[in-house]
Amino acid sequence: MAYSGSTAASTLVNTPHRIDHGGLAARSLGESTSNAEGRGLWFYNSTNLTTDMVSTGGFFTDGTRLGMRNGDCLISVQTTGTETAPRIMIAGIFGITTGGAARISTASMITSTFA
């Protein structure tokens, strides 16, 4: 299933949300976008399978536009509608492309299994 980013039709948009805003957020204007210095925590809920999300060169095509940085952490809950329980994935964001897409690191990925 394809990602429906911020440029999709308004009824289809399903972007990840940064959940660490507020007094404890430590985002600095001097943070690098090329090194793993991100400190953001993101949440994403969808029907996309983990394999779809990590096999794409840059799954979040609008990652830079959303504010994602290399080294940010993503918590994702995936449901396919046929399983009784959702799958949870925790992974790092890396490889922000010049076009602004964000990749999900399989090296840092932790996943649960469907029940």
C-alpha positions as CSV (number, residue, x, y, z in Angstrom):
1,M,0.0,0.0,0.0
2,A,1.3,3.4,-0.8
3,Y,1.9,6.2,1.7
4,S,-0.6,9.0,1.7
5,G,1.4,12.0,2.6
6,S,0.6,15.7,3.1
7,T,0.1,16.3,-0.6
8,A,-2.6,13.6,-0.9
9,A,-6.3,14.4,-1.2
10,S,-7.6,15.7,2.2
11,T,-9.7,12.5,2.8
12,L,-6.6,10.3,2.2
13,V,-3.9,12.1,4.2
14,N,-2.3,9.9,6.8
15,T,0.9,11.4,7.9
16,P,3.0,10.5,11.0
17,H,2.6,12.9,13.9
18,R,5.4,14.2,16.1
19,I,4.4,13.5,19.7
20,D,7.3,15.1,21.7
21,H,6.4,18.7,21.4
22,G,6.1,20.9,24.4
23,G,8.3,21.7,27.4
24,L,10.4,18.5,27.1
25,A,11.1,18.8,23.4
26,A,14.8,19.4,22.8
27,R,14.8,20.3,19.1
28,S,17.6,22.7,18.3
29,L,17.8,25.0,15.3
30,G,21.4,23.9,14.9
31,E,20.5,20.2,14.5
32,S,22.0,18.5,11.5
33,T,19.9,16.9,8.8
34,S,22.8,14.7,7.6
35,N,23.9,13.2,10.9
36,A,22.0,11.0,13.3
37,E,21.2,13.9,15.6
38,G,17.5,13.9,15.5
39,R,15.6,13.9,18.8
40,G,12.1,13.7,17.5
41,L,9.6,11.0,18.5
42,W,6.9,10.2,15.9
43,F,3.7,8.1,15.9
44,Y,2.2,6.6,12.7
45,N,-0.9,4.4,12.5
46,S,-1.8,2.7,9.2
47,T,-2.6,-0.5,7.3
48,N,0.8,-0.5,5.6
49,L,2.8,-3.6,6.4
50,T,6.2,-3.3,7.9
51,T,7.8,-4.8,4.8
52,D,6.2,-2.1,2.7
53,M,7.4,0.6,4.9
54,V,11.1,-0.5,5.0
55,S,11.4,-1.7,1.5
56,T,10.7,1.7,0.0
57,G,13.6,4.0,-0.7
58,G,12.0,6.7,1.3
59,F,8.6,5.7,2.6
60,F,7.7,9.1,4.1
61,T,8.0,11.1,0.9
62,D,7.4,14.3,2.7
63,G,9.6,13.6,5.7
64,T,11.5,16.9,5.5
65,R,8.3,18.9,5.1
66,L,7.0,17.2,8.2
67,G,10.2,18.0,10.2
68,M,11.7,14.5,10.3
69,R,15.5,14.3,10.9
70,N,18.0,11.5,10.8
71,G,18.0,9.8,14.1
72,D,14.4,10.5,15.0
73,C,12.4,7.6,16.5
74,L,9.2,6.3,14.9
75,I,6.6,4.3,16.8
76,S,4.2,2.7,14.3
77,V,1.0,0.6,14.8
78,Q,-0.1,-1.4,11.8
79,T,-3.4,-3.2,11.4
80,T,-4.5,-5.1,8.3
81,G,-8.0,-5.7,9.4
82,T,-7.7,-9.5,9.3
83,E,-5.6,-10.0,12.4
84,T,-6.9,-9.9,15.9
85,A,-4.1,-7.6,17.2
86,P,-2.1,-4.8,15.6
87,R,1.7,-5.0,15.0
88,I,3.9,-2.5,16.7
89,M,7.2,-1.3,15.2
90,I,9.8,1.0,16.7
91,A,12.5,2.2,14.4
92,G,14.9,5.0,13.6
93,I,14.6,7.5,10.8
94,F,17.6,7.7,8.5
95,G,18.7,8.6,5.0
96,I,16.8,11.8,4.5
97,T,17.0,12.3,0.7
98,T,17.6,15.6,-1.1
99,G,14.0,15.4,-2.2
100,G,12.9,15.3,1.4
101,A,11.9,11.6,1.8
102,A,12.7,9.8,5.0
103,R,13.7,6.1,5.2
104,I,13.1,3.7,8.1
105,S,16.1,1.9,9.4
106,T,15.9,-1.9,9.5
107,A,19.1,-2.0,11.6
108,S,17.3,-0.3,14.5
109,M,13.9,-1.8,14.0
110,I,12.0,-3.7,16.7
111,T,8.7,-5.3,15.7
112,S,6.0,-7.4,17.4
113,T,4.2,-10.2,15.6
114,F,0.5,-10.5,14.8
115,A,-1.4,-12.6,17.2
